Amino acid sequence: MLKAWDKPTLTLWAPSDPILGGYQQAFVDNIPGAASQPHQVFEAAGHFIQDDCGEELAAAMVAWI
C-alpha cells in the first residue's frame, strides 16, 4: 500500500531507534510521495523520538507544513 502512496510524505528519523533505525532509506525509496521532501535525521533520538527531540521534531513538521 505504501508503494502507491503519492501524497507528500516526510520522514523524521532517529537512526538510534533499535526497532526502525535502519529503515529510513527504505521508506524514502518505497513511498513515491517521499521523493524530494526535506527528510531529517535526529541523531540524539531513540525509538520515542517525540520524547527525545520533541521541540525539534515539532519545528521540523511545522516548517514542512
N, CA, C and O atoms as a Tripos MOL2 file, in Angstrom:
@<TRIPOS>MOLECULE
protein
  260   259    65     0     0
PROTEIN
NO_CHARGES

@<TRIPOS>ATOM
      1 N           0.8170   -1.1930    0.0000 N.3       1 MET1
      2 CA          0.0000    0.0000    0.0000 C.3       1 MET1
      3 C           0.8650    1.2630    0.0000 C.2       1 MET1
      4 O           0.5450    2.2240   -0.7000 O.2       1 MET1
      5 N           1.9420    1.2760    0.7650 N.am      2 LEU2
      6 CA          2.7790    2.4710    0.8040 C.3       2 LEU2
      7 C           3.4500    2.7430   -0.5380 C.2       2 LEU2
      8 O           3.7510    3.8930   -0.8590 O.2       2 LEU2
      9 N           3.6860    1.6980   -1.3210 N.am      3 LYS3
     10 CA          4.3090    1.8870   -2.6390 C.3       3 LYS3
     11 C           3.3890    2.6360   -3.5940 C.2       3 LYS3
     12 O           3.8420    3.1020   -4.6390 O.2       3 LYS3
     13 N           2.1230    2.7610   -3.2620 N.am      4 ALA4
     14 CA          1.1660    3.5000   -4.0860 C.3       4 ALA4
     15 C           0.8630    4.8820   -3.5070 C.2       4 ALA4
     16 O           0.1360    5.6570   -4.1300 O.2       4 ALA4
     17 N           1.4030    5.2090   -2.3280 N.am      5 TRP5
     18 CA          1.1000    6.4690   -1.6600 C.3       5 TRP5
     19 C           1.8730    7.5980   -2.3370 C.2       5 TRP5
     20 O           3.0960    7.6820   -2.2260 O.2       5 TRP5
     21 N           1.1430    8.4640   -3.0370 N.am      6 ASP6
     22 CA          1.8070    9.5470   -3.7620 C.3       6 ASP6
     23 C           1.5990   10.9170   -3.1160 C.2       6 ASP6
     24 O           2.0170   11.9330   -3.6730 O.2       6 ASP6
     25 N           0.9690   10.9530   -1.9670 N.am      7 LYS7
     26 CA          0.8130   12.2120   -1.2290 C.3       7 LYS7
     27 C           2.1610   12.5810   -0.6080 C.2       7 LYS7
     28 O           2.9520   11.6900   -0.3000 O.2       7 LYS7
     29 N           2.4400   13.8730   -0.4170 N.am      8 PRO8
     30 CA          3.7130   14.2660    0.1910 C.3       8 PRO8
     31 C           3.9330   13.5580    1.5320 C.2       8 PRO8
     32 O           3.0460   13.5170    2.3860 O.2       8 PRO8
     33 N           5.1190   13.0120    1.6900 N.am      9 THR9
     34 CA          5.4560   12.2330    2.8720 C.3       9 THR9
     35 C           6.8250   12.6620    3.3820 C.2       9 THR9
     36 O           7.8040   12.6660    2.6350 O.2       9 THR9
     37 N           6.8820   13.0180    4.6460 N.am     10 LEU10
     38 CA          8.1230   13.4470    5.2730 C.3      10 LEU10
     39 C           8.5520   12.4010    6.2890 C.2      10 LEU10
     40 O           7.7330   11.9260    7.0770 O.2      10 LEU10
     41 N           9.8270   12.0400    6.2780 N.am     11 THR11
     42 CA         10.3420   11.1740    7.3290 C.3      11 THR11
     43 C          11.2350   11.9940    8.2410 C.2      11 THR11
     44 O          12.1160   12.7240    7.7870 O.2      11 THR11
     45 N          10.9910   11.8610    9.5220 N.am     12 LEU12
     46 CA         11.8070   12.4810   10.5660 C.3      12 LEU12
     47 C          12.3070   11.3010   11.3890 C.2      12 LEU12
     48 O          11.5290   10.6540   12.0890 O.2      12 LEU12
     49 N          13.5870   11.0250   11.3070 N.am     13 TRP13
     50 CA         14.1020    9.7260   11.7010 C.3      13 TRP13
     51 C          15.0870    9.7620   12.8400 C.2      13 TRP13
     52 O          15.8340   10.7260   13.0060 O.2      13 TRP13
     53 N          15.0840    8.7120   13.6180 N.am     14 ALA14
     54 CA         16.0380    8.5060   14.7070 C.3      14 ALA14
     55 C          16.8740    7.2680   14.3740 C.2      14 ALA14
     56 O          16.4100    6.1450   14.5720 O.2      14 ALA14
     57 N          18.0950    7.4530   13.8750 N.am     15 PRO15
     58 CA         18.8990    6.3000   13.4950 C.3      15 PRO15
     59 C          19.2740    5.3980   14.6680 C.2      15 PRO15
     60 O          19.6480    4.2440   14.4610 O.2      15 PRO15
     61 N          19.1800    5.9020   15.8800 N.am     16 SER16
     62 CA         19.4870    5.0870   17.0640 C.3      16 SER16
     63 C          18.3030    4.2580   17.5330 C.2      16 SER16
     64 O          18.4210    3.5000   18.4960 O.2      16 SER16
     65 N          17.1760    4.3910   16.8730 N.am     17 ASP17
     66 CA         15.9910    3.6000   17.2060 C.3      17 ASP17
     67 C          16.3200    2.1320   16.9720 C.2      17 ASP17
     68 O          16.6220    1.7470   15.8430 O.2      17 ASP17
     69 N          16.2690    1.2970   18.0220 N.am     18 PRO18
     70 CA         16.6350   -0.1090   17.8590 C.3      18 PRO18
     71 C          15.6340   -0.9110   17.0310 C.2      18 PRO18
     72 O          15.9320   -2.0420   16.6440 O.2      18 PRO18
     73 N          14.4720   -0.3650   16.7530 N.am     19 ILE19
     74 CA         13.4580   -1.0960   16.0020 C.3      19 ILE19
     75 C          13.4210   -0.6550   14.5440 C.2      19 ILE19
     76 O          13.4510   -1.4940   13.6440 O.2      19 ILE19
     77 N          13.3550    0.6430   14.3020 N.am     20 LEU20
     78 CA         13.2110    1.1650   12.9360 C.3      20 LEU20
     79 C          14.4200    1.9520   12.4400 C.2      20 LEU20
     80 O          14.4290    2.4170   11.3000 O.2      20 LEU20
     81 N          15.4310    2.1050   13.2770 N.am     21 GLY21
     82 CA         16.5490    2.9860   12.9850 C.3      21 GLY21
     83 C          17.1930    2.8500   11.6250 C.2      21 GLY21
     84 O          17.6000    3.8560   11.0450 O.2      21 GLY21
     85 N          17.3000    1.6680   11.1040 N.am     22 GLY22
     86 CA         17.9770    1.4640    9.8340 C.3      22 GLY22
     87 C          17.0980    1.4970    8.6110 C.2      22 GLY22
     88 O          17.5660    1.1840    7.5160 O.2      22 GLY22
     89 N          15.8430    1.8620    8.7540 N.am     23 TYR23
     90 CA         14.8990    1.7400    7.6450 C.3      23 TYR23
     91 C          14.5020    3.0450    6.9670 C.2      23 TYR23
     92 O          13.6410    3.0200    6.0870 O.2      23 TYR23
     93 N          15.0810    4.1720    7.3290 N.am     24 GLN24
     94 CA         14.6460    5.4310    6.7230 C.3      24 GLN24
     95 C          14.7460    5.3820    5.2040 C.2      24 GLN24
     96 O          13.7870    5.7170    4.5090 O.2      24 GLN24
     97 N          15.8880    4.9710    4.6900 N.am     25 GLN25
     98 CA         16.0710    4.9800    3.2450 C.3      25 GLN25
     99 C          15.0760    4.0470    2.5620 C.2      25 GLN25
    100 O          14.6170    4.3440    1.4590 O.2      25 GLN25
    101 N          14.7410    2.9410    3.1840 N.am     26 ALA26
    102 CA         13.7490    2.0280    2.6100 C.3      26 ALA26
    103 C          12.3930    2.7110    2.4960 C.2      26 ALA26
    104 O          11.7000    2.5470    1.4920 O.2      26 ALA26
    105 N          12.0100    3.4730    3.5090 N.am     27 PHE27
    106 CA         10.7480    4.2130    3.4470 C.3      27 PHE27
    107 C          10.8090    5.2540    2.3280 C.2      27 PHE27
    108 O           9.8940    5.3500    1.5100 O.2      27 PHE27
    109 N          11.8830    6.0230    2.2990 N.am     28 VAL28
    110 CA         12.0230    7.0740    1.2890 C.3      28 VAL28
    111 C          12.0130    6.4760   -0.1200 C.2      28 VAL28
    112 O          11.3860    7.0240   -1.0270 O.2      28 VAL28
    113 N          12.7030    5.3600   -0.3000 N.am     29 ASP29
    114 CA         12.8010    4.7310   -1.6170 C.3      29 ASP29
    115 C          11.5020    4.0810   -2.0720 C.2      29 ASP29
    116 O          11.2610    3.9540   -3.2720 O.2      29 ASP29
    117 N          10.6680    3.6700   -1.1310 N.am     30 ASN30
    118 CA          9.4720    2.9010   -1.4840 C.3      30 ASN30
    119 C           8.1580    3.6530   -1.3830 C.2      30 ASN30
    120 O           7.1090    3.0880   -1.6900 O.2      30 ASN30
    121 N           8.1830    4.9020   -0.9650 N.am     31 ILE31
    122 CA          6.9680    5.7110   -0.8970 C.3      31 ILE31
    123 C           7.1240    6.8430   -1.9140 C.2      31 ILE31
    124 O           7.9150    7.7610   -1.6960 O.2      31 ILE31
    125 N           6.3840    6.7900   -3.0140 N.am     32 PRO32
    126 CA          6.5400    7.8190   -4.0470 C.3      32 PRO32
    127 C           6.4080    9.2450   -3.5210 C.2      32 PRO32
    128 O           7.1190   10.1320   -3.9950 O.2      32 PRO32
    129 N           5.5400    9.4880   -2.5760 N.am     33 GLY33
    130 CA          5.3340   10.8260   -2.0350 C.3      33 GLY33
    131 C           6.5060   11.3420   -1.2160 C.2      33 GLY33
    132 O           6.5390   12.5210   -0.8620 O.2      33 GLY33
    133 N           7.4640   10.4840   -0.9120 N.am     34 ALA34
    134 CA          8.6280   10.8880   -0.1330 C.3      34 ALA34
    135 C           9.7280   11.5140   -0.9980 C.2      34 ALA34
    136 O          10.6650   12.1180   -0.4760 O.2      34 ALA34
    137 N           9.6110   11.3690   -2.2980 N.am     35 ALA35
    138 CA         10.6290   11.9160   -3.1960 C.3      35 ALA35
    139 C          10.7240   13.4260   -3.0410 C.2      35 ALA35
    140 O           9.7120   14.1250   -3.0000 O.2      35 ALA35
    141 N          11.9270   13.9080   -2.9580 N.am     36 SER36
    142 CA         12.2240   15.3510   -2.9310 C.3      36 SER36
    143 C          11.6840   16.0790   -1.6950 C.2      36 SER36
    144 O          11.5010   17.2960   -1.7370 O.2      36 SER36
    145 N          11.4320   15.3770   -0.6230 N.am     37 GLN37
    146 CA         10.9810   16.0200    0.6090 C.3      37 GLN37
    147 C          12.1950   16.2910    1.5100 C.2      37 GLN37
    148 O          13.2210   15.6240    1.3780 O.2      37 GLN37
    149 N          12.0860   17.2580    2.4170 N.am     38 PRO38
    150 CA         13.2190   17.5990    3.2840 C.3      38 PRO38
    151 C          13.3210   16.6890    4.5200 C.2      38 PRO38
    152 O          13.1560   17.1380    5.6530 O.2      38 PRO38
    153 N          13.5930   15.4240    4.2760 N.am     39 HIS39
    154 CA         13.7090   14.4550    5.3670 C.3      39 HIS39
    155 C          14.8160   14.8780    6.3290 C.2      39 HIS39
    156 O          15.8030   15.4960    5.9280 O.2      39 HIS39
    157 N          14.6330   14.5350    7.6030 N.am     40 GLN40
    158 CA         15.6370   14.8920    8.6040 C.3      40 GLN40
    159 C          15.9470   13.7000    9.4990 C.2      40 GLN40
    160 O          15.1210   12.8120    9.7110 O.2      40 GLN40
    161 N          17.1590   13.7190   10.0090 N.am     41 VAL41
    162 CA         17.6250   12.6950   10.9390 C.3      41 VAL41
    163 C          17.9230   13.3800   12.2630 C.2      41 VAL41
    164 O          18.5600   14.4330   12.2970 O.2      41 VAL41
    165 N          17.4660   12.7840   13.3410 N.am     42 PHE42
    166 CA         17.6790   13.3030   14.6850 C.3      42 PHE42
    167 C          18.5820   12.3100   15.4200 C.2      42 PHE42
    168 O          18.1090   11.3340   16.0020 O.2      42 PHE42
    169 N          19.8720   12.5760   15.3820 N.am     43 GLU43
    170 CA         20.8780   11.6630   15.9330 C.3      43 GLU43
    171 C          20.6730   11.3950   17.4220 C.2      43 GLU43
    172 O          20.9360   10.2860   17.8870 O.2      43 GLU43
    173 N          20.2140   12.3790   18.1670 N.am     44 ALA44
    174 CA         20.0860   12.2310   19.6250 C.3      44 ALA44
    175 C          18.8410   11.4550   20.0510 C.2      44 ALA44
    176 O          18.6610   11.1820   21.2370 O.2      44 ALA44
    177 N          17.9960   11.1050   19.1120 N.am     45 ALA45
    178 CA         16.7200   10.4610   19.4470 C.3      45 ALA45
    179 C          16.8020    8.9430   19.3370 C.2      45 ALA45
    180 O          17.6380    8.3880   18.6240 O.2      45 ALA45
    181 N          15.9070    8.3010   20.0660 N.am     46 GLY46
    182 CA         15.7580    6.8530   20.0050 C.3      46 GLY46
    183 C          14.3640    6.5050   19.5010 C.2      46 GLY46
    184 O          13.7740    7.2640   18.7320 O.2      46 GLY46
    185 N          13.8380    5.3670   19.9250 N.am     47 HIS47
    186 CA         12.5370    4.9000   19.4380 C.3      47 HIS47
    187 C          11.4070    5.8790   19.7600 C.2      47 HIS47
    188 O          10.4830    6.0340   18.9620 O.2      47 HIS47
    189 N          11.4680    6.5370   20.9150 N.am     48 PHE48
    190 CA         10.4380    7.5100   21.2690 C.3      48 PHE48
    191 C          10.9410    8.9020   20.9210 C.2      48 PHE48
    192 O          11.1960    9.7260   21.7990 O.2      48 PHE48
    193 N          11.0770    9.1450   19.6300 N.am     49 ILE49
    194 CA         11.6500   10.3860   19.1020 C.3      49 ILE49
    195 C          10.9330   11.6160   19.6480 C.2      49 ILE49
    196 O          11.5650   12.6450   19.8870 O.2      49 ILE49
    197 N           9.6290   11.5200   19.8450 N.am     50 GLN50
    198 CA          8.8610   12.6630   20.3370 C.3      50 GLN50
    199 C           9.2660   13.0270   21.7610 C.2      50 GLN50
    200 O           9.1640   14.1910   22.1480 O.2      50 GLN50
    201 N           9.7180   12.0650   22.5370 N.am     51 ASP51
    202 CA         10.1770   12.3490   23.8990 C.3      51 ASP51
    203 C          11.6090   12.8820   23.9040 C.2      51 ASP51
    204 O          11.9610   13.7370   24.7170 O.2      51 ASP51
    205 N          12.4170   12.3730   22.9990 N.am     52 ASP52
    206 CA         13.8310   12.7410   22.9680 C.3      52 ASP52
    207 C          14.1030   14.0760   22.2920 C.2      52 ASP52
    208 O          15.0060   14.8050   22.7020 O.2      52 ASP52
    209 N          13.3360   14.4020   21.2680 N.am     53 CYS53
    210 CA         13.5740   15.6240   20.4810 C.3      53 CYS53
    211 C          12.2620   16.2980   20.1290 C.2      53 CYS53
    212 O          12.0780   16.7400   18.9950 O.2      53 CYS53
    213 N          11.3580   16.3830   21.0740 N.am     54 GLY54
    214 CA         10.0070   16.8860   20.8070 C.3      54 GLY54
    215 C           9.9540   18.2540   20.1600 C.2      54 GLY54
    216 O           9.2490   18.4380   19.1680 O.2      54 GLY54
    217 N          10.6800   19.2160   20.6980 N.am     55 GLU55
    218 CA         10.6160   20.5720   20.1500 C.3      55 GLU55
    219 C          11.2010   20.6360   18.7500 C.2      55 GLU55
    220 O          10.6380   21.2880   17.8710 O.2      55 GLU55
    221 N          12.3190   19.9700   18.5360 N.am     56 GLU56
    222 CA         12.9400   19.9640   17.2150 C.3      56 GLU56
    223 C          12.0620   19.2490   16.1920 C.2      56 GLU56
    224 O          11.9480   19.6730   15.0420 O.2      56 GLU56
    225 N          11.4520   18.1700   16.6300 N.am     57 LEU57
    226 CA         10.5560   17.4000   15.7730 C.3      57 LEU57
    227 C           9.3440   18.2460   15.3700 C.2      57 LEU57
    228 O           8.9640   18.2780   14.2000 O.2      57 LEU57
    229 N           8.7490   18.9230   16.3380 N.am     58 ALA58
    230 CA          7.5940   19.7870   16.0640 C.3      58 ALA58
    231 C           7.9780   20.9180   15.1180 C.2      58 ALA58
    232 O           7.2180   21.2460   14.2070 O.2      58 ALA58
    233 N           9.1390   21.5130   15.3220 N.am     59 ALA59
    234 CA          9.5900   22.6020   14.4500 C.3      59 ALA59
    235 C           9.7830   22.1100   13.0170 C.2      59 ALA59
    236 O           9.4460   22.8160   12.0670 O.2      59 ALA59
    237 N          10.3190   20.9120   12.8620 N.am     60 ALA60
    238 CA         10.5120   20.3550   11.5160 C.3      60 ALA60
    239 C           9.1690   20.1180   10.8230 C.2      60 ALA60
    240 O           9.0180   20.3960    9.6340 O.2      60 ALA60
    241 N           8.2030   19.6050   11.5760 N.am     61 MET61
    242 CA          6.8740   19.3590   10.9930 C.3      61 MET61
    243 C           6.1750   20.6720   10.6200 C.2      61 MET61
    244 O           5.5820   20.7840    9.5470 O.2      61 MET61
    245 N           6.2520   21.6510   11.5050 N.am     62 VAL62
    246 CA          5.6050   22.9400   11.2230 C.3      62 VAL62
    247 C           6.2510   23.5830   10.0020 C.2      62 VAL62
    248 O           5.5410   24.1160    9.1480 O.2      62 VAL62
    249 N           7.5610   23.5490    9.8950 N.am     63 ALA63
    250 CA          8.2520   24.1310    8.7390 C.3      63 ALA63
    251 C           7.8370   23.4260    7.4520 C.2      63 ALA63
    252 O           7.6730   24.0730    6.4170 O.2      63 ALA63
    253 N           7.6700   22.1160    7.5070 N.am     64 TRP64
    254 CA          7.2920   21.3500    6.3210 C.3      64 TRP64
    255 C           5.8510   21.6470    5.9040 C.2      64 TRP64
    256 O           5.5550   21.7750    4.7160 O.2      64 TRP64
    257 N           4.9610   21.7550    6.8880 N.am     65 ILE65
    258 CA          3.5520   22.0090    6.5790 C.3      65 ILE65
    259 C           3.3950   23.3960    6.0120 C.2      65 ILE65
    260 O           2.2820   23.8070    5.6850 O.2      65 ILE65
@<TRIPOS>BOND
     1     1     2 1
     2     2     3 1
     3     3     4 2
     4     3     5 am
     5     5     6 1
     6     6     7 1
     7     7     8 2
     8     7     9 am
     9     9    10 1
    10    10    11 1
    11    11    12 2
    12    11    13 am
    13    13    14 1
    14    14    15 1
    15    15    16 2
    16    15    17 am
    17    17    18 1
    18    18    19 1
    19    19    20 2
    20    19    21 am
    21    21    22 1
    22    22    23 1
    23    23    24 2
    24    23    25 am
    25    25    26 1
    26    26    27 1
    27    27    28 2
    28    27    29 am
    29    29    30 1
    30    30    31 1
    31    31    32 2
    32    31    33 am
    33    33    34 1
    34    34    35 1
    35    35    36 2
    36    35    37 am
    37    37    38 1
    38    38    39 1
    39    39    40 2
    40    39    41 am
    41    41    42 1
    42    42    43 1
    43    43    44 2
    44    43    45 am
    45    45    46 1
    46    46    47 1
    47    47    48 2
    48    47    49 am
    49    49    50 1
    50    50    51 1
    51    51    52 2
    52    51    53 am
    53    53    54 1
    54    54    55 1
    55    55    56 2
    56    55    57 am
    57    57    58 1
    58    58    59 1
    59    59    60 2
    60    59    61 am
    61    61    62 1
    62    62    63 1
    63    63    64 2
    64    63    65 am
    65    65    66 1
    66    66    67 1
    67    67    68 2
    68    67    69 am
    69    69    70 1
    70    70    71 1
    71    71    72 2
    72    71    73 am
    73    73    74 1
    74    74    75 1
    75    75    76 2
    76    75    77 am
    77    77    78 1
    78    78    79 1
    79    79    80 2
    80    79    81 am
    81    81    82 1
    82    82    83 1
    83    83    84 2
    84    83    85 am
    85    85    86 1
    86    86    87 1
    87    87    88 2
    88    87    89 am
    89    89    90 1
    90    90    91 1
    91    91    92 2
    92    91    93 am
    93    93    94 1
    94    94    95 1
    95    95    96 2
    96    95    97 am
    97    97    98 1
    98    98    99 1
    99    99   100 2
   100    99   101 am
   101   101   102 1
   102   102   103 1
   103   103   104 2
   104   103   105 am
   105   105   106 1
   106   106   107 1
   107   107   108 2
   108   107   109 am
   109   109   110 1
   110   110   111 1
   111   111   112 2
   112   111   113 am
   113   113   114 1
   114   114   115 1
   115   115   116 2
   116   115   117 am
   117   117   118 1
   118   118   119 1
   119   119   120 2
   120   119   121 am
   121   121   122 1
   122   122   123 1
   123   123   124 2
   124   123   125 am
   125   125   126 1
   126   126   127 1
   127   127   128 2
   128   127   129 am
   129   129   130 1
   130   130   131 1
   131   131   132 2
   132   131   133 am
   133   133   134 1
   134   134   135 1
   135   135   136 2
   136   135   137 am
   137   137   138 1
   138   138   139 1
   139   139   140 2
   140   139   141 am
   141   141   142 1
   142   142   143 1
   143   143   144 2
   144   143   145 am
   145   145   146 1
   146   146   147 1
   147   147   148 2
   148   147   149 am
   149   149   150 1
   150   150   151 1
   151   151   152 2
   152   151   153 am
   153   153   154 1
   154   154   155 1
   155   155   156 2
   156   155   157 am
   157   157   158 1
   158   158   159 1
   159   159   160 2
   160   159   161 am
   161   161   162 1
   162   162   163 1
   163   163   164 2
   164   163   165 am
   165   165   166 1
   166   166   167 1
   167   167   168 2
   168   167   169 am
   169   169   170 1
   170   170   171 1
   171   171   172 2
   172   171   173 am
   173   173   174 1
   174   174   175 1
   175   175   176 2
   176   175   177 am
   177   177   178 1
   178   178   179 1
   179   179   180 2
   180   179   181 am
   181   181   182 1
   182   182   183 1
   183   183   184 2
   184   183   185 am
   185   185   186 1
   186   186   187 1
   187   187   188 2
   188   187   189 am
   189   189   190 1
   190   190   191 1
   191   191   192 2
   192   191   193 am
   193   193   194 1
   194   194   195 1
   195   195   196 2
   196   195   197 am
   197   197   198 1
   198   198   199 1
   199   199   200 2
   200   199   201 am
   201   201   202 1
   202   202   203 1
   203   203   204 2
   204   203   205 am
   205   205   206 1
   206   206   207 1
   207   207   208 2
   208   207   209 am
   209   209   210 1
   210   210   211 1
   211   211   212 2
   212   211   213 am
   213   213   214 1
   214   214   215 1
   215   215   216 2
   216   215   217 am
   217   217   218 1
   218   218   219 1
   219   219   220 2
   220   219   221 am
   221   221   222 1
   222   222   223 1
   223   223   224 2
   224   223   225 am
   225   225   226 1
   226   226   227 1
   227   227   228 2
   228   227   229 am
   229   229   230 1
   230   230   231 1
   231   231   232 2
   232   231   233 am
   233   233   234 1
   234   234   235 1
   235   235   236 2
   236   235   237 am
   237   237   238 1
   238   238   239 1
   239   239   240 2
   240   239   241 am
   241   241   242 1
   242   242   243 1
   243   243   244 2
   244   243   245 am
   245   245   246 1
   246   246   247 1
   247   247   248 2
   248   247   249 am
   249   249   250 1
   250   250   251 1
   251   251   252 2
   252   251   253 am
   253   253   254 1
   254   254   255 1
   255   255   256 2
   256   255   257 am
   257   257   258 1
   258   258   259 1
   259   259   260 2
@<TRIPOS>SUBSTRUCTURE
     1 MET1         2 RESIDUE 1 A MET
     2 LEU2         6 RESIDUE 1 A LEU
     3 LYS3        10 RESIDUE 1 A LYS
     4 ALA4        14 RESIDUE 1 A ALA
     5 TRP5        18 RESIDUE 1 A TRP
     6 ASP6        22 RESIDUE 1 A ASP
     7 LYS7        26 RESIDUE 1 A LYS
     8 PRO8        30 RESIDUE 1 A PRO
     9 THR9        34 RESIDUE 1 A THR
    10 LEU10       38 RESIDUE 1 A LEU
    11 THR11       42 RESIDUE 1 A THR
    12 LEU12       46 RESIDUE 1 A LEU
    13 TRP13       50 RESIDUE 1 A TRP
    14 ALA14       54 RESIDUE 1 A ALA
    15 PRO15       58 RESIDUE 1 A PRO
    16 SER16       62 RESIDUE 1 A SER
    17 ASP17       66 RESIDUE 1 A ASP
    18 PRO18       70 RESIDUE 1 A PRO
    19 ILE19       74 RESIDUE 1 A ILE
    20 LEU20       78 RESIDUE 1 A LEU
    21 GLY21       82 RESIDUE 1 A GLY
    22 GLY22       86 RESIDUE 1 A GLY
    23 TYR23       90 RESIDUE 1 A TYR
    24 GLN24       94 RESIDUE 1 A GLN
    25 GLN25       98 RESIDUE 1 A GLN
    26 ALA26      102 RESIDUE 1 A ALA
    27 PHE27      106 RESIDUE 1 A PHE
    28 VAL28      110 RESIDUE 1 A VAL
    29 ASP29      114 RESIDUE 1 A ASP
    30 ASN30      118 RESIDUE 1 A ASN
    31 ILE31      122 RESIDUE 1 A ILE
    32 PRO32      126 RESIDUE 1 A PRO
    33 GLY33      130 RESIDUE 1 A GLY
    34 ALA34      134 RESIDUE 1 A ALA
    35 ALA35      138 RESIDUE 1 A ALA
    36 SER36      142 RESIDUE 1 A SER
    37 GLN37      146 RESIDUE 1 A GLN
    38 PRO38      150 RESIDUE 1 A PRO
    39 HIS39      154 RESIDUE 1 A HIS
    40 GLN40      158 RESIDUE 1 A GLN
    41 VAL41      162 RESIDUE 1 A VAL
    42 PHE42      166 RESIDUE 1 A PHE
    43 GLU43      170 RESIDUE 1 A GLU
    44 ALA44      174 RESIDUE 1 A ALA
    45 ALA45      178 RESIDUE 1 A ALA
    46 GLY46      182 RESIDUE 1 A GLY
    47 HIS47      186 RESIDUE 1 A HIS
    48 PHE48      190 RESIDUE 1 A PHE
    49 ILE49      194 RESIDUE 1 A ILE
    50 GLN50      198 RESIDUE 1 A GLN
    51 ASP51      202 RESIDUE 1 A ASP
    52 ASP52      206 RESIDUE 1 A ASP
    53 CYS53      210 RESIDUE 1 A CYS
    54 GLY54      214 RESIDUE 1 A GLY
    55 GLU55      218 RESIDUE 1 A GLU
    56 GLU56      222 RESIDUE 1 A GLU
    57 LEU57      226 RESIDUE 1 A LEU
    58 ALA58      230 RESIDUE 1 A ALA
    59 ALA59      234 RESIDUE 1 A ALA
    60 ALA60      238 RESIDUE 1 A ALA
    61 MET61      242 RESIDUE 1 A MET
    62 VAL62      246 RESIDUE 1 A VAL
    63 ALA63      250 RESIDUE 1 A ALA
    64 TRP64      254 RESIDUE 1 A TRP
    65 ILE65      258 RESIDUE 1 A ILE
